[in-house]
Amino acid sequence: MTFDYFNYIVHIRKKYLEYFSKEFPIVDIGCGDGFFIRLLKEQGYSAIGVDANSSCIKKCKERNIRVFREDALSYLEQNQKSFGGIICSHLIEHIPNDHLNSFIRRCYEAMIQNGILLIITPNINNLGGSANFWNDPTHIRPFTLSSMQKLLSKNRFEIIRIGYDKDTKLSVRKKLFHFPLDIIRQFLSIIIYGIGGLYTEIFVIAKKL
């Protein structure tokens, strides 16, 4: 059976849509293949994407997704008070430390009053999470719920909701060899990291005051 990535995105991302207004445009920074934007558009939201990767831009355009090939900081700086929502899915872990606060401030400045910022990033606090995180050489630093909360609060955002994405629970494969190993992995993740060790993503939803 072929893995249907778009339906997977629908399954794990649709719950976030209720926090955004259809009245104002949403921008997905680091939009990648554009599937989150496709979901937004199919649900009646006005959404565009920004990415610096030419292959991602090409894929988005093939899907008739409006997208801009630009540096995130430059784009946000040029579009102050323009968006009702900003999405950063698996982006913030790629941003150099000395640019982090500037990026969050640019997000704040690019949003209208009461605009919503959604950040999704890998959860390294599970068995294998840290190893998986560093398998991507473009990852610069991981985040925890605590470090994410401090970063956003420091830059004037009000945290609306923060936590582990329950739809990204560690999988249990049904094959005879994999099943017991996956059960052990889940059990040890809970023992070592607590209940949050069951999930592979963390998220923060914050509002511009």
VENKATA-V376737 format. One line per field, one symbol per residue. ss: DSSP state (H for helix, E for strand, C for the rest). psi: psi as a letter, one per 40 degrees, with the letter a starting at -180 (. if undefined). A space follows every 50 residues. Layout:
ss->???
psi->???
This chain:
ss->CCCCHHHHHHHHHHHHHHHCCCCCCEEEECCCCCHHHHHHHHCCCCEEEE ECCHHHHHHHHHCCCCEEECCHHHHHHHCCCCEEEEEEECCHHHCCHHHH HHHHHHHHHHEEEEEEEEEEEECCCCCCHHHHHHCCCCCCCCCCHHHHHH HHHHCCEEEEEEEECHHHECCCCCCHHHHHHHHHHHHHHHHHHCHHHHEC EEEEEEEEC
psi->hhhgdddddddedddedeeiiediihhhhfebeeddddddddeeihiiih iehdddddddddefhhihgihddddddefifeieihhghfddeehideed dddddddddeiiheihhhhhiihefihedddddedheehdiiiidddddd ddddfeihhdiiahheefihihieidddddddddddddddddeadeeeie iiihhiih.
